Amino acid sequence: FFFAQGTGLLHMGGGRFFFLLFISCFLLPCFALNGYWKDRCADDKCYGGTMSLCVVNDNEIYGRYSDVGFIRGTVSDGKIEGVWFEAGYSQRNHGGFEWRMTNNDGNAFTGSWWFSDRKCDRFGWASEKIDDSRPSFAQCGVLLNNGGDDDTLYEGYWASDTDNNQLWLCDDQRSYFHGSGTLTGRNISIAGKAFLDGEVLSASYWTEEGTRGIMLMNLLSPVDIVVSWWDVEINEFALGRFNEDNLHSADIYRRGDTEDLENQCKLFDSIGGLDWTGSWFDTRYGEGKFYTCESENFVNGVFSEIGWIEANTDEETGEIMMGTYFVSGSRTDVDQGIFQLQLINNGHTFQGVYTADEETVVWQQDRIDATSAYSAQCFIPDYSTSVGGRWYYGKHPSDIMDICIEDDGTVEMSYSYNNGEDIGYGIGFTSDSGPHSIRVTWFEEKTDGISMYRTSSSGRLTEFFWEDVDVSFEVEYAVCDDEEVNFQYWGRHSINKLRLLSPVQDPFACARNRELFDADVFKLSSSSASSLFTSLSILFVIVLCL
């Protein structure tokens, strides 16, 4: 046996006591993990600090790194597997990892890490030990005593031993939480999510100055919690910046007494916090995400890379959003409708309804992200432009897409790619607010599918493309199928950028591949498809006569 010992600090009443916790490792690599580690990577790919690792209970590993992250895993025969969490109420704040020791001394490892929803998409992780000294359990984030099975033990008032920093934390539904506090002399509003039954908390905070930051909290005992913070909007913005002055810090906070905790948690709500900007789960399409961007009571959004919304929020509270959704495809009954949503659960969740095929459907989703860092995923269109015209659609001069838009919002398009060897045809509709966005059903000789198009910067068009899909709800959105790539996403879906060749619409060019139209594709609503195709045919005849 190899033994190591550490001390943990607990409070009981007004006094303190120390205790020794003996741990053992049966294998040298397990014991050798204790210490301080430094990642091997380029400066802009790592945070720049060190990682403290502690092994307890024979094969459990705990660690904290660069004031931004926490890992927890198990050791077995030189292999370490586990999960990681990082600061910030952000969609990229947790996932998994796998390491293997690279020598018998146990002073180096290589492996990989991944985001929680993308296990098939891995990144390298290599590190070497720089100090054999055993870190304290607080430095590793080891939970010594959780006081039972209470997964909201973090609730309450906490104060640091230095800098007069304070936190008031309150539990919300489904492992979310909110709070207020003071940090380096600034009042802050806090929101985040708890993991591992409340042992680890990732949060974002808003300051009086209008800046944002991120927090990571590890519960050490019923009366001790280690808190680290960075003055950056999301964890990615901390890469390579560990040595910058006054940008981050960590400290141990102690539980204290407080009155009226609920009101204290909302003490600085007026500073800022959760609104309609961020991202949400979109379980209607499997593992999809719904990105929303709010600006002056107007909200743009894209969900599961298959549809978009245009909406307004109420001016009084900003908590209610009403608008129209549009889904890839050209059906009139299920590819467009209206919705009304309201923020609940202190802004962590929305709940409401939308209409589809003359029915009202409940719509409720939880939040993934509370920042504006991923606003590009809203693909906000240029409302002053039109998708109509001729677009460059590939690598060859003959790779062309022609799009025509009529006054009633109907769309007809024809295209070619692979140097003209493959051709396609599509019909659809514009957004109700203008020709800046369209939804389309498309047809080719051997396949068909649905898509949507949104103008972006001047002269650019973004295409969201799904193959072998007749109606949007056939899509089961998933980037990965466990550790393998999901073929429907990677093989039958893509997001492409098109460049404008001419804004002039040519009805003859838009109709050149009309023979590819297949009414059998519209199994759910053949009447709407037939009426659209009939109107376009009549229009084409009129154009020919002219």
Disulfide bonds with the S-S distance in Angstrom:
Cys25-Cys30 2.45
Cys41-Cys46 1.35
Cys54-Cys140 2.05
Cys120-Cys480 1.94
Cys170-Cys265 2.08
Cys293-Cys378 2.10
Cys404-Cys510 2.06
